[in-house]
Amino acid sequence: MRRGLISLGKVQCDSCQRTIPYAERYLVIEEEDGVEVESGKKSYYCVDCCLKKGYAEYRHEKGETVLTFFPSEGKLQEPDDEKTSEQAGDNE
Ligand SMILES: [Zn+2]
C-alpha cells in the first residue's frame, strides 16, 4: 500500500538518496522486489522518483496542477452497467 506524506526534513529518498526537504511531499510505499504489496518493506520516494516510477502524476484540474500519488485512481472504476434504480416503496 502507499501513503503520501509531508517531509519533516529527515526523510531520505530510497531511490536517488537525496534528503527530502522540509514540507516537500513524499511517498511511503510497501513493496517487495519492486512490486507494490499490501504489507512489506517500506520504501520512501521523493516526488521526482515517484513520477519516474509511475507512482505519482500531475493532474490538471480546474486550471491548477495537482500532484497525486494515486494515478490509478479513477482508472480502476468499473463501468457501471447495472442501473440501481431507486426502489419505490410507496404502498398505499
Ligand atoms: Zn528520489
PDB file of the backbone (N, CA, C, O) and the ligand in Angstrom, with CONECT records:
HET     ZN  A 101       1
ATOM      1  N   MET A   1       0.833  -1.192   0.000  1.00  0.00           N
ATOM      2  CA  MET A   1       0.000   0.000   0.000  1.00  0.00           C
ATOM      3  C   MET A   1       0.869   1.244   0.000  1.00  0.00           C
ATOM      4  O   MET A   1       2.057   1.173   0.318  1.00  0.00           O
ATOM      5  N   ARG A   2       0.313   2.335  -0.339  1.00  0.00           N
ATOM      6  CA  ARG A   2       1.097   3.567  -0.431  1.00  0.00           C
ATOM      7  C   ARG A   2       0.402   4.701   0.310  1.00  0.00           C
ATOM      8  O   ARG A   2      -0.817   4.724   0.477  1.00  0.00           O
ATOM      9  N   ARG A   3       1.232   5.633   0.744  1.00  0.00           N
ATOM     10  CA  ARG A   3       0.714   6.758   1.501  1.00  0.00           C
ATOM     11  C   ARG A   3       1.507   8.008   1.152  1.00  0.00           C
ATOM     12  O   ARG A   3       2.738   7.980   1.156  1.00  0.00           O
ATOM     13  N   GLY A   4       0.836   9.076   0.858  1.00  0.00           N
ATOM     14  CA  GLY A   4       1.523  10.331   0.584  1.00  0.00           C
ATOM     15  C   GLY A   4       1.683  11.121   1.867  1.00  0.00           C
ATOM     16  O   GLY A   4       0.711  11.330   2.592  1.00  0.00           O
ATOM     17  N   LEU A   5       2.901  11.564   2.156  1.00  0.00           N
ATOM     18  CA  LEU A   5       3.165  12.287   3.390  1.00  0.00           C
ATOM     19  C   LEU A   5       3.952  13.564   3.111  1.00  0.00           C
ATOM     20  O   LEU A   5       4.427  13.798   1.999  1.00  0.00           O
ATOM     21  N   ILE A   6       4.075  14.381   4.155  1.00  0.00           N
ATOM     22  CA  ILE A   6       4.850  15.614   4.059  1.00  0.00           C
ATOM     23  C   ILE A   6       6.132  15.434   4.846  1.00  0.00           C
ATOM     24  O   ILE A   6       6.102  15.027   6.008  1.00  0.00           O
ATOM     25  N   SER A   7       7.242  15.731   4.226  1.00  0.00           N
ATOM     26  CA  SER A   7       8.536  15.543   4.873  1.00  0.00           C
ATOM     27  C   SER A   7       8.754  16.531   6.016  1.00  0.00           C
ATOM     28  O   SER A   7       8.365  17.697   5.935  1.00  0.00           O
ATOM     29  N   LEU A   8       9.379  16.043   7.071  1.00  0.00           N
ATOM     30  CA  LEU A   8       9.809  16.925   8.162  1.00  0.00           C
ATOM     31  C   LEU A   8      11.293  17.245   8.021  1.00  0.00           C
ATOM     32  O   LEU A   8      11.904  17.796   8.937  1.00  0.00           O
ATOM     33  N   GLY A   9      11.862  16.903   6.886  1.00  0.00           N
ATOM     34  CA  GLY A   9      13.257  17.235   6.622  1.00  0.00           C
ATOM     35  C   GLY A   9      14.236  16.142   7.018  1.00  0.00           C
ATOM     36  O   GLY A   9      15.450  16.326   6.927  1.00  0.00           O
ATOM     37  N   LYS A  10      13.709  15.002   7.460  1.00  0.00           N
ATOM     38  CA  LYS A  10      14.603  13.932   7.911  1.00  0.00           C
ATOM     39  C   LYS A  10      14.460  12.668   7.088  1.00  0.00           C
ATOM     40  O   LYS A  10      14.983  11.614   7.449  1.00  0.00           O
ATOM     41  N   VAL A  11      13.755  12.783   5.990  1.00  0.00           N
ATOM     42  CA  VAL A  11      13.487  11.591   5.192  1.00  0.00           C
ATOM     43  C   VAL A  11      14.430  11.552   3.998  1.00  0.00           C
ATOM     44  O   VAL A  11      14.665  12.565   3.339  1.00  0.00           O
ATOM     45  N   GLN A  12      14.961  10.374   3.734  1.00  0.00           N
ATOM     46  CA  GLN A  12      15.841  10.222   2.587  1.00  0.00           C
ATOM     47  C   GLN A  12      15.159   9.355   1.543  1.00  0.00           C
ATOM     48  O   GLN A  12      14.559   8.326   1.855  1.00  0.00           O
ATOM     49  N   CYS A  13      15.264   9.785   0.322  1.00  0.00           N
ATOM     50  CA  CYS A  13      14.678   9.025  -0.775  1.00  0.00           C
ATOM     51  C   CYS A  13      15.472   7.743  -1.000  1.00  0.00           C
ATOM     52  O   CYS A  13      16.698   7.776  -1.105  1.00  0.00           O
ATOM     53  N   ASP A  14      14.776   6.622  -1.072  1.00  0.00           N
ATOM     54  CA  ASP A  14      15.444   5.338  -1.253  1.00  0.00           C
ATOM     55  C   ASP A  14      15.948   5.134  -2.675  1.00  0.00           C
ATOM     56  O   ASP A  14      16.730   4.220  -2.938  1.00  0.00           O
ATOM     57  N   SER A  15      15.507   5.972  -3.575  1.00  0.00           N
ATOM     58  CA  SER A  15      15.909   5.795  -4.964  1.00  0.00           C
ATOM     59  C   SER A  15      17.098   6.685  -5.316  1.00  0.00           C
ATOM     60  O   SER A  15      18.140   6.184  -5.740  1.00  0.00           O
ATOM     61  N   CYS A  16      16.956   7.987  -5.147  1.00  0.00           N
ATOM     62  CA  CYS A  16      18.034   8.905  -5.541  1.00  0.00           C
ATOM     63  C   CYS A  16      18.903   9.300  -4.344  1.00  0.00           C
ATOM     64  O   CYS A  16      19.897  10.009  -4.507  1.00  0.00           O
ATOM     65  N   GLN A  17      18.538   8.850  -3.156  1.00  0.00           N
ATOM     66  CA  GLN A  17      19.328   9.043  -1.935  1.00  0.00           C
ATOM     67  C   GLN A  17      19.379  10.483  -1.437  1.00  0.00           C
ATOM     68  O   GLN A  17      20.124  10.788  -0.505  1.00  0.00           O
ATOM     69  N   ARG A  18      18.606  11.361  -2.039  1.00  0.00           N
ATOM     70  CA  ARG A  18      18.655  12.726  -1.552  1.00  0.00           C
ATOM     71  C   ARG A  18      17.700  12.886  -0.371  1.00  0.00           C
ATOM     72  O   ARG A  18      16.701  12.176  -0.253  1.00  0.00           O
ATOM     73  N   THR A  19      18.030  13.825   0.484  1.00  0.00           N
ATOM     74  CA  THR A  19      17.159  14.105   1.609  1.00  0.00           C
ATOM     75  C   THR A  19      15.981  14.936   1.125  1.00  0.00           C
ATOM     76  O   THR A  19      16.148  15.936   0.427  1.00  0.00           O
ATOM     77  N   ILE A  20      14.815  14.510   1.502  1.00  0.00           N
ATOM     78  CA  ILE A  20      13.616  15.217   1.061  1.00  0.00           C
ATOM     79  C   ILE A  20      13.409  16.434   1.949  1.00  0.00           C
ATOM     80  O   ILE A  20      13.223  16.296   3.158  1.00  0.00           O
ATOM     81  N   PRO A  21      13.439  17.621   1.361  1.00  0.00           N
ATOM     82  CA  PRO A  21      13.382  18.857   2.151  1.00  0.00           C
ATOM     83  C   PRO A  21      12.094  18.989   2.942  1.00  0.00           C
ATOM     84  O   PRO A  21      11.062  18.417   2.592  1.00  0.00           O
ATOM     85  N   TYR A  22      12.182  19.747   4.001  1.00  0.00           N
ATOM     86  CA  TYR A  22      11.039  20.022   4.856  1.00  0.00           C
ATOM     87  C   TYR A  22       9.859  20.531   4.035  1.00  0.00           C
ATOM     88  O   TYR A  22      10.009  21.384   3.160  1.00  0.00           O
ATOM     89  N   ALA A  23       8.701  19.994   4.336  1.00  0.00           N
ATOM     90  CA  ALA A  23       7.433  20.412   3.724  1.00  0.00           C
ATOM     91  C   ALA A  23       7.226  19.889   2.306  1.00  0.00           C
ATOM     92  O   ALA A  23       6.183  20.120   1.694  1.00  0.00           O
ATOM     93  N   GLU A  24       8.238  19.178   1.787  1.00  0.00           N
ATOM     94  CA  GLU A  24       8.035  18.593   0.460  1.00  0.00           C
ATOM     95  C   GLU A  24       7.297  17.266   0.596  1.00  0.00           C
ATOM     96  O   GLU A  24       7.488  16.529   1.564  1.00  0.00           O
ATOM     97  N   ARG A  25       6.475  16.985  -0.361  1.00  0.00           N
ATOM     98  CA  ARG A  25       5.713  15.746  -0.291  1.00  0.00           C
ATOM     99  C   ARG A  25       6.586  14.568  -0.684  1.00  0.00           C
ATOM    100  O   ARG A  25       7.496  14.693  -1.503  1.00  0.00           O
ATOM    101  N   TYR A  26       6.294  13.435  -0.091  1.00  0.00           N
ATOM    102  CA  TYR A  26       6.978  12.209  -0.480  1.00  0.00           C
ATOM    103  C   TYR A  26       6.015  11.041  -0.308  1.00  0.00           C
ATOM    104  O   TYR A  26       4.912  11.184   0.220  1.00  0.00           O
ATOM    105  N   LEU A  27       6.465   9.894  -0.768  1.00  0.00           N
ATOM    106  CA  LEU A  27       5.603   8.720  -0.764  1.00  0.00           C
ATOM    107  C   LEU A  27       6.224   7.601   0.054  1.00  0.00           C
ATOM    108  O   LEU A  27       7.410   7.298  -0.082  1.00  0.00           O
ATOM    109  N   VAL A  28       5.416   6.998   0.898  1.00  0.00           N
ATOM    110  CA  VAL A  28       5.818   5.759   1.565  1.00  0.00           C
ATOM    111  C   VAL A  28       5.079   4.627   0.874  1.00  0.00           C
ATOM    112  O   VAL A  28       3.853   4.645   0.758  1.00  0.00           O
ATOM    113  N   ILE A  29       5.830   3.658   0.424  1.00  0.00           N
ATOM    114  CA  ILE A  29       5.194   2.548  -0.279  1.00  0.00           C
ATOM    115  C   ILE A  29       5.774   1.244   0.234  1.00  0.00           C
ATOM    116  O   ILE A  29       6.977   1.140   0.475  1.00  0.00           O
ATOM    117  N   GLU A  30       4.934   0.273   0.396  1.00  0.00           N
ATOM    118  CA  GLU A  30       5.401  -1.037   0.817  1.00  0.00           C
ATOM    119  C   GLU A  30       5.544  -1.904  -0.413  1.00  0.00           C
ATOM    120  O   GLU A  30       4.591  -2.102  -1.167  1.00  0.00           O
ATOM    121  N   GLU A  31       6.744  -2.418  -0.608  1.00  0.00           N
ATOM    122  CA  GLU A  31       6.979  -3.211  -1.807  1.00  0.00           C
ATOM    123  C   GLU A  31       7.991  -4.313  -1.548  1.00  0.00           C
ATOM    124  O   GLU A  31       8.823  -4.211  -0.646  1.00  0.00           O
ATOM    125  N   GLU A  32       7.911  -5.352  -2.339  1.00  0.00           N
ATOM    126  CA  GLU A  32       8.867  -6.454  -2.310  1.00  0.00           C
ATOM    127  C   GLU A  32       9.404  -6.627  -3.722  1.00  0.00           C
ATOM    128  O   GLU A  32       8.640  -6.808  -4.670  1.00  0.00           O
ATOM    129  N   ASP A  33      10.715  -6.568  -3.851  1.00  0.00           N
ATOM    130  CA  ASP A  33      11.338  -6.724  -5.167  1.00  0.00           C
ATOM    131  C   ASP A  33      10.748  -5.771  -6.202  1.00  0.00           C
ATOM    132  O   ASP A  33      10.564  -6.132  -7.364  1.00  0.00           O
ATOM    133  N   GLY A  34      10.456  -4.553  -5.763  1.00  0.00           N
ATOM    134  CA  GLY A  34       9.978  -3.543  -6.700  1.00  0.00           C
ATOM    135  C   GLY A  34       8.504  -3.649  -7.038  1.00  0.00           C
ATOM    136  O   GLY A  34       7.998  -2.907  -7.879  1.00  0.00           O
ATOM    137  N   VAL A  35       7.814  -4.576  -6.381  1.00  0.00           N
ATOM    138  CA  VAL A  35       6.387  -4.722  -6.650  1.00  0.00           C
ATOM    139  C   VAL A  35       5.603  -4.275  -5.430  1.00  0.00           C
ATOM    140  O   VAL A  35       5.903  -4.670  -4.303  1.00  0.00           O
ATOM    141  N   GLU A  36       4.617  -3.465  -5.663  1.00  0.00           N
ATOM    142  CA  GLU A  36       3.814  -2.955  -4.563  1.00  0.00           C
ATOM    143  C   GLU A  36       3.023  -4.088  -3.912  1.00  0.00           C
ATOM    144  O   GLU A  36       2.358  -4.873  -4.588  1.00  0.00           O
ATOM    145  N   VAL A  37       3.111  -4.155  -2.570  1.00  0.00           N
ATOM    146  CA  VAL A  37       2.370  -5.194  -1.848  1.00  0.00           C
ATOM    147  C   VAL A  37       1.590  -4.560  -0.706  1.00  0.00           C
ATOM    148  O   VAL A  37       1.811  -3.403  -0.351  1.00  0.00           O
ATOM    149  N   GLU A  38       0.689  -5.324  -0.148  1.00  0.00           N
ATOM    150  CA  GLU A  38      -0.129  -4.815   0.952  1.00  0.00           C
ATOM    151  C   GLU A  38       0.730  -4.564   2.183  1.00  0.00           C
ATOM    152  O   GLU A  38       0.557  -3.565   2.881  1.00  0.00           O
ATOM    153  N   SER A  39       1.648  -5.470   2.437  1.00  0.00           N
ATOM    154  CA  SER A  39       2.478  -5.346   3.619  1.00  0.00           C
ATOM    155  C   SER A  39       3.875  -5.863   3.306  1.00  0.00           C
ATOM    156  O   SER A  39       4.048  -7.027   2.944  1.00  0.00           O
ATOM    157  N   GLY A  40       4.856  -5.005   3.445  1.00  0.00           N
ATOM    158  CA  GLY A  40       6.212  -5.418   3.114  1.00  0.00           C
ATOM    159  C   GLY A  40       7.209  -4.378   3.589  1.00  0.00           C
ATOM    160  O   GLY A  40       6.941  -3.624   4.525  1.00  0.00           O
ATOM    161  N   LYS A  41       8.357  -4.344   2.938  1.00  0.00           N
ATOM    162  CA  LYS A  41       9.394  -3.385   3.282  1.00  0.00           C
ATOM    163  C   LYS A  41       8.953  -1.993   2.854  1.00  0.00           C
ATOM    164  O   LYS A  41       8.464  -1.793   1.742  1.00  0.00           O
ATOM    165  N   LYS A  42       9.134  -1.046   3.749  1.00  0.00           N
ATOM    166  CA  LYS A  42       8.723   0.322   3.423  1.00  0.00           C
ATOM    167  C   LYS A  42       9.823   1.033   2.642  1.00  0.00           C
ATOM    168  O   LYS A  42      10.994   0.996   3.021  1.00  0.00           O
ATOM    169  N   SER A  43       9.436   1.670   1.566  1.00  0.00           N
ATOM    170  CA  SER A  43      10.361   2.489   0.805  1.00  0.00           C
ATOM    171  C   SER A  43       9.848   3.926   0.785  1.00  0.00           C
ATOM    172  O   SER A  43       8.644   4.182   0.811  1.00  0.00           O
ATOM    173  N   TYR A  44      10.803   4.854   0.739  1.00  0.00           N
ATOM    174  CA  TYR A  44      10.451   6.270   0.732  1.00  0.00           C
ATOM    175  C   TYR A  44      10.955   6.888  -0.561  1.00  0.00           C
ATOM    176  O   TYR A  44      12.130   6.757  -0.903  1.00  0.00           O
ATOM    177  N   TYR A  45      10.075   7.554  -1.267  1.00  0.00           N
ATOM    178  CA  TYR A  45      10.464   8.138  -2.537  1.00  0.00           C
ATOM    179  C   TYR A  45      10.074   9.608  -2.601  1.00  0.00           C
ATOM    180  O   TYR A  45       8.985  10.007  -2.188  1.00  0.00           O
ATOM    181  N   CYS A  46      10.991  10.392  -3.129  1.00  0.00           N
ATOM    182  CA  CYS A  46      10.683  11.794  -3.357  1.00  0.00           C
ATOM    183  C   CYS A  46       9.761  11.911  -4.580  1.00  0.00           C
ATOM    184  O   CYS A  46       9.554  10.949  -5.321  1.00  0.00           O
ATOM    185  N   VAL A  47       9.232  13.086  -4.759  1.00  0.00           N
ATOM    186  CA  VAL A  47       8.265  13.296  -5.833  1.00  0.00           C
ATOM    187  C   VAL A  47       8.867  12.955  -7.198  1.00  0.00           C
ATOM    188  O   VAL A  47       8.219  12.316  -8.027  1.00  0.00           O
ATOM    189  N   ASP A  48      10.100  13.385  -7.422  1.00  0.00           N
ATOM    190  CA  ASP A  48      10.733  13.144  -8.720  1.00  0.00           C
ATOM    191  C   ASP A  48      10.798  11.653  -9.042  1.00  0.00           C
ATOM    192  O   ASP A  48      10.501  11.223 -10.156  1.00  0.00           O
ATOM    193  N   CYS A  49      11.195  10.881  -8.031  1.00  0.00           N
ATOM    194  CA  CYS A  49      11.322   9.441  -8.257  1.00  0.00           C
ATOM    195  C   CYS A  49       9.954   8.791  -8.419  1.00  0.00           C
ATOM    196  O   CYS A  49       9.797   7.847  -9.194  1.00  0.00           O
ATOM    197  N   CYS A  50       8.975   9.293  -7.693  1.00  0.00           N
ATOM    198  CA  CYS A  50       7.607   8.778  -7.853  1.00  0.00           C
ATOM    199  C   CYS A  50       7.120   8.978  -9.273  1.00  0.00           C
ATOM    200  O   CYS A  50       6.494   8.100  -9.865  1.00  0.00           O
ATOM    201  N   LEU A  51       7.424  10.162  -9.811  1.00  0.00           N
ATOM    202  CA  LEU A  51       6.992  10.460 -11.172  1.00  0.00           C
ATOM    203  C   LEU A  51       7.674   9.518 -12.164  1.00  0.00           C
ATOM    204  O   LEU A  51       7.056   9.042 -13.117  1.00  0.00           O
ATOM    205  N   LYS A  52       8.977   9.257 -11.917  1.00  0.00           N
ATOM    206  CA  LYS A  52       9.714   8.380 -12.818  1.00  0.00           C
ATOM    207  C   LYS A  52       9.202   6.950 -12.743  1.00  0.00           C
ATOM    208  O   LYS A  52       9.150   6.241 -13.748  1.00  0.00           O
ATOM    209  N   LYS A  53       8.822   6.532 -11.528  1.00  0.00           N
ATOM    210  CA  LYS A  53       8.394   5.152 -11.339  1.00  0.00           C
ATOM    211  C   LYS A  53       6.918   4.948 -11.645  1.00  0.00           C
ATOM    212  O   LYS A  53       6.425   3.820 -11.660  1.00  0.00           O
ATOM    213  N   GLY A  54       6.235   6.030 -11.884  1.00  0.00           N
ATOM    214  CA  GLY A  54       4.806   5.906 -12.160  1.00  0.00           C
ATOM    215  C   GLY A  54       3.956   5.816 -10.902  1.00  0.00           C
ATOM    216  O   GLY A  54       2.784   5.442 -10.954  1.00  0.00           O
ATOM    217  N   TYR A  55       4.568   6.167  -9.760  1.00  0.00           N
ATOM    218  CA  TYR A  55       3.819   6.140  -8.505  1.00  0.00           C
ATOM    219  C   TYR A  55       3.079   7.455  -8.261  1.00  0.00           C
ATOM    220  O   TYR A  55       2.259   7.562  -7.350  1.00  0.00           O
ATOM    221  N   ALA A  56       3.382   8.440  -9.083  1.00  0.00           N
ATOM    222  CA  ALA A  56       2.703   9.727  -8.930  1.00  0.00           C
ATOM    223  C   ALA A  56       2.539  10.349 -10.305  1.00  0.00           C
ATOM    224  O   ALA A  56       3.222   9.983 -11.261  1.00  0.00           O
ATOM    225  N   GLU A  57       1.645  11.271 -10.377  1.00  0.00           N
ATOM    226  CA  GLU A  57       1.498  12.007 -11.632  1.00  0.00           C
ATOM    227  C   GLU A  57       0.845  13.352 -11.355  1.00  0.00           C
ATOM    228  O   GLU A  57       0.179  13.559 -10.341  1.00  0.00           O
ATOM    229  N   TYR A  58       1.062  14.235 -12.282  1.00  0.00           N
ATOM    230  CA  TYR A  58       0.420  15.535 -12.182  1.00  0.00           C
ATOM    231  C   TYR A  58      -0.894  15.497 -12.938  1.00  0.00           C
ATOM    232  O   TYR A  58      -0.983  15.005 -14.063  1.00  0.00           O
ATOM    233  N   ARG A  59      -1.893  16.026 -12.288  1.00  0.00           N
ATOM    234  CA  ARG A  59      -3.182  16.145 -12.950  1.00  0.00           C
ATOM    235  C   ARG A  59      -3.536  17.606 -13.065  1.00  0.00           C
ATOM    236  O   ARG A  59      -3.151  18.430 -12.237  1.00  0.00           O
ATOM    237  N   HIS A  60      -4.266  17.903 -14.092  1.00  0.00           N
ATOM    238  CA  HIS A  60      -4.696  19.280 -14.292  1.00  0.00           C
ATOM    239  C   HIS A  60      -6.183  19.380 -14.001  1.00  0.00           C
ATOM    240  O   HIS A  60      -7.027  18.851 -14.725  1.00  0.00           O
ATOM    241  N   GLU A  61      -6.464  20.067 -12.930  1.00  0.00           N
ATOM    242  CA  GLU A  61      -7.862  20.190 -12.516  1.00  0.00           C
ATOM    243  C   GLU A  61      -8.195  21.651 -12.283  1.00  0.00           C
ATOM    244  O   GLU A  61      -7.518  22.350 -11.529  1.00  0.00           O
ATOM    245  N   LYS A  62      -9.234  22.088 -12.935  1.00  0.00           N
ATOM    246  CA  LYS A  62      -9.733  23.448 -12.738  1.00  0.00           C
ATOM    247  C   LYS A  62      -8.624  24.491 -12.861  1.00  0.00           C
ATOM    248  O   LYS A  62      -8.566  25.436 -12.074  1.00  0.00           O
ATOM    249  N   GLY A  63      -7.765  24.322 -13.828  1.00  0.00           N
ATOM    250  CA  GLY A  63      -6.720  25.300 -14.063  1.00  0.00           C
ATOM    251  C   GLY A  63      -5.537  25.179 -13.126  1.00  0.00           C
ATOM    252  O   GLY A  63      -4.583  25.951 -13.218  1.00  0.00           O
ATOM    253  N   GLU A  64      -5.599  24.196 -12.210  1.00  0.00           N
ATOM    254  CA  GLU A  64      -4.481  24.016 -11.298  1.00  0.00           C
ATOM    255  C   GLU A  64      -3.801  22.695 -11.581  1.00  0.00           C
ATOM    256  O   GLU A  64      -4.430  21.738 -12.033  1.00  0.00           O
ATOM    257  N   THR A  65      -2.495  22.652 -11.306  1.00  0.00           N
ATOM    258  CA  THR A  65      -1.771  21.406 -11.438  1.00  0.00           C
ATOM    259  C   THR A  65      -1.685  20.750 -10.068  1.00  0.00           C
ATOM    260  O   THR A  65      -1.156  21.327  -9.118  1.00  0.00           O
ATOM    261  N   VAL A  66      -2.206  19.555  -9.986  1.00  0.00           N
ATOM    262  CA  VAL A  66      -2.279  18.872  -8.705  1.00  0.00           C
ATOM    263  C   VAL A  66      -1.456  17.599  -8.771  1.00  0.00           C
ATOM    264  O   VAL A  66      -1.563  16.821  -9.719  1.00  0.00           O
ATOM    265  N   LEU A  67      -0.635  17.399  -7.756  1.00  0.00           N
ATOM    266  CA  LEU A  67       0.154  16.174  -7.699  1.00  0.00           C
ATOM    267  C   LEU A  67      -0.650  15.101  -6.981  1.00  0.00           C
ATOM    268  O   LEU A  67      -1.199  15.333  -5.903  1.00  0.00           O
ATOM    269  N   THR A  68      -0.711  13.945  -7.582  1.00  0.00           N
ATOM    270  CA  THR A  68      -1.390  12.835  -6.906  1.00  0.00           C
ATOM    271  C   THR A  68      -0.475  11.629  -6.847  1.00  0.00           C
ATOM    272  O   THR A  68       0.246  11.329  -7.799  1.00  0.00           O
ATOM    273  N   PHE A  69      -0.515  10.941  -5.712  1.00  0.00           N
ATOM    274  CA  PHE A  69       0.262   9.713  -5.571  1.00  0.00           C
ATOM    275  C   PHE A  69      -0.565   8.484  -5.937  1.00  0.00           C
ATOM    276  O   PHE A  69      -0.124   7.347  -5.766  1.00  0.00           O
ATOM    277  N   PHE A  70      -1.744   8.728  -6.431  1.00  0.00           N
ATOM    278  CA  PHE A  70      -2.615   7.600  -6.743  1.00  0.00           C
ATOM    279  C   PHE A  70      -3.132   7.687  -8.178  1.00  0.00           C
ATOM    280  O   PHE A  70      -4.330   7.842  -8.412  1.00  0.00           O
ATOM    281  N   PRO A  71      -2.203   7.584  -9.137  1.00  0.00           N
ATOM    282  CA  PRO A  71      -2.578   7.760 -10.548  1.00  0.00           C
ATOM    283  C   PRO A  71      -3.620   6.745 -11.014  1.00  0.00           C
ATOM    284  O   PRO A  71      -4.383   7.010 -11.943  1.00  0.00           O
ATOM    285  N   SER A  72      -3.647   5.593 -10.367  1.00  0.00           N
ATOM    286  CA  SER A  72      -4.566   4.560 -10.843  1.00  0.00           C
ATOM    287  C   SER A  72      -5.993   4.831 -10.408  1.00  0.00           C
ATOM    288  O   SER A  72      -6.938   4.243 -10.933  1.00  0.00           O
ATOM    289  N   GLU A  73      -6.137   5.724  -9.446  1.00  0.00           N
ATOM    290  CA  GLU A  73      -7.488   6.042  -9.004  1.00  0.00           C
ATOM    291  C   GLU A  73      -8.288   6.641 -10.152  1.00  0.00           C
ATOM    292  O   GLU A  73      -7.812   7.525 -10.864  1.00  0.00           O
ATOM    293  N   GLY A  74      -9.473   6.163 -10.314  1.00  0.00           N
ATOM    294  CA  GLY A  74     -10.300   6.676 -11.386  1.00  0.00           C
ATOM    295  C   GLY A  74     -10.206   5.801 -12.615  1.00  0.00           C
ATOM    296  O   GLY A  74     -11.155   5.701 -13.393  1.00  0.00           O
ATOM    297  N   LYS A  75      -9.038   5.156 -12.792  1.00  0.00           N
ATOM    298  CA  LYS A  75      -8.917   4.259 -13.934  1.00  0.00           C
ATOM    299  C   LYS A  75      -9.446   2.876 -13.579  1.00  0.00           C
ATOM    300  O   LYS A  75      -9.783   2.083 -14.458  1.00  0.00           O
ATOM    301  N   LEU A  76      -9.516   2.600 -12.287  1.00  0.00           N
ATOM    302  CA  LEU A  76      -9.936   1.280 -11.854  1.00  0.00           C
ATOM    303  C   LEU A  76     -11.450   1.157 -11.756  1.00  0.00           C
ATOM    304  O   LEU A  76     -11.990   0.077 -11.516  1.00  0.00           O
ATOM    305  N   GLN A  77     -12.100   2.252 -11.942  1.00  0.00           N
ATOM    306  CA  GLN A  77     -13.552   2.221 -11.819  1.00  0.00           C
ATOM    307  C   GLN A  77     -14.159   1.359 -12.918  1.00  0.00           C
ATOM    308  O   GLN A  77     -13.900   1.558 -14.105  1.00  0.00           O
ATOM    309  N   GLU A  78     -14.955   0.419 -12.500  1.00  0.00           N
ATOM    310  CA  GLU A  78     -15.596  -0.442 -13.471  1.00  0.00           C
ATOM    311  C   GLU A  78     -16.816   0.265 -14.061  1.00  0.00           C
ATOM    312  O   GLU A  78     -17.500   1.046 -13.398  1.00  0.00           O
ATOM    313  N   PRO A  79     -17.049  -0.035 -15.295  1.00  0.00           N
ATOM    314  CA  PRO A  79     -18.231   0.567 -15.924  1.00  0.00           C
ATOM    315  C   PRO A  79     -19.492   0.195 -15.165  1.00  0.00           C
ATOM    316  O   PRO A  79     -19.721  -0.965 -14.824  1.00  0.00           O
ATOM    317  N   ASP A  80     -20.270   1.170 -14.922  1.00  0.00           N
ATOM    318  CA  ASP A  80     -21.461   0.970 -14.109  1.00  0.00           C
ATOM    319  C   ASP A  80     -22.659   0.624 -14.988  1.00  0.00           C
ATOM    320  O   ASP A  80     -23.470   1.477 -15.348  1.00  0.00           O
ATOM    321  N   ASP A  81     -22.733  -0.654 -15.313  1.00  0.00           N
ATOM    322  CA  ASP A  81     -23.803  -1.072 -16.211  1.00  0.00           C
ATOM    323  C   ASP A  81     -25.122  -1.275 -15.472  1.00  0.00           C
ATOM    324  O   ASP A  81     -26.205  -0.964 -15.968  1.00  0.00           O
ATOM    325  N   GLU A  82     -24.976  -1.810 -14.267  1.00  0.00           N
ATOM    326  CA  GLU A  82     -26.206  -2.077 -13.522  1.00  0.00           C
ATOM    327  C   GLU A  82     -26.847  -0.777 -13.069  1.00  0.00           C
ATOM    328  O   GLU A  82     -26.247   0.031 -12.359  1.00  0.00           O
ATOM    329  N   LYS A  83     -28.009  -0.617 -13.479  1.00  0.00           N
ATOM    330  CA  LYS A  83     -28.716   0.589 -13.068  1.00  0.00           C
ATOM    331  C   LYS A  83     -29.406   0.342 -11.730  1.00  0.00           C
ATOM    332  O   LYS A  83     -30.338  -0.453 -11.612  1.00  0.00           O
ATOM    333  N   THR A  84     -28.916   1.042 -10.756  1.00  0.00           N
ATOM    334  CA  THR A  84     -29.532   0.875  -9.442  1.00  0.00           C
ATOM    335  C   THR A  84     -30.666   1.880  -9.323  1.00  0.00           C
ATOM    336  O   THR A  84     -30.529   2.960  -8.747  1.00  0.00           O
ATOM    337  N   SER A  85     -31.751   1.487  -9.874  1.00  0.00           N
ATOM    338  CA  SER A  85     -32.895   2.380  -9.826  1.00  0.00           C
ATOM    339  C   SER A  85     -33.475   2.411  -8.417  1.00  0.00           C
ATOM    340  O   SER A  85     -33.542   1.393  -7.728  1.00  0.00           O
ATOM    341  N   GLU A  86     -33.874   3.554  -8.027  1.00  0.00           N
ATOM    342  CA  GLU A  86     -34.446   3.687  -6.694  1.00  0.00           C
ATOM    343  C   GLU A  86     -35.728   2.888  -6.590  1.00  0.00           C
ATOM    344  O   GLU A  86     -36.626   2.955  -7.428  1.00  0.00           O
ATOM    345  N   GLN A  87     -35.754   2.138  -5.523  1.00  0.00           N
ATOM    346  CA  GLN A  87     -36.947   1.306  -5.372  1.00  0.00           C
ATOM    347  C   GLN A  87     -38.077   2.122  -4.764  1.00  0.00           C
ATOM    348  O   GLN A  87     -37.960   2.716  -3.692  1.00  0.00           O
ATOM    349  N   ALA A  88     -39.147   2.117  -5.489  1.00  0.00           N
ATOM    350  CA  ALA A  88     -40.303   2.850  -4.991  1.00  0.00           C
ATOM    351  C   ALA A  88     -40.997   2.026  -3.923  1.00  0.00           C
ATOM    352  O   ALA A  88     -41.537   0.954  -4.194  1.00  0.00           O
ATOM    353  N   GLY A  89     -40.974   2.527  -2.750  1.00  0.00           N
ATOM    354  CA  GLY A  89     -41.563   1.779  -1.653  1.00  0.00           C
ATOM    355  C   GLY A  89     -42.891   2.363  -1.196  1.00  0.00           C
ATOM    356  O   GLY A  89     -43.269   2.309  -0.026  1.00  0.00           O
ATOM    357  N   ASP A  90     -43.548   2.901  -2.143  1.00  0.00           N
ATOM    358  CA  ASP A  90     -44.823   3.529  -1.776  1.00  0.00           C
ATOM    359  C   ASP A  90     -45.969   2.527  -1.798  1.00  0.00           C
ATOM    360  O   ASP A  90     -46.448   2.138  -2.863  1.00  0.00           O
ATOM    361  N   ASN A  91     -46.377   2.137  -0.676  1.00  0.00           N
ATOM    362  CA  ASN A  91     -47.531   1.222  -0.586  1.00  0.00           C
ATOM    363  C   ASN A  91     -48.700   1.938   0.070  1.00  0.00           C
ATOM    364  O   ASN A  91     -48.625   2.428   1.197  1.00  0.00           O
ATOM    365  N   GLU A  92     -49.745   1.972  -0.667  1.00  0.00           N
ATOM    366  CA  GLU A  92     -50.912   2.634  -0.076  1.00  0.00           C
ATOM    367  C   GLU A  92     -52.013   1.632   0.239  1.00  0.00           C
ATOM    368  O   GLU A  92     -53.070   2.014   0.742  1.00  0.00           O
TER     369      GLU A  92
HETATM  370 ZN    ZN A 101      14.255  10.460  -5.186  1.00  0.00          ZN2+
END
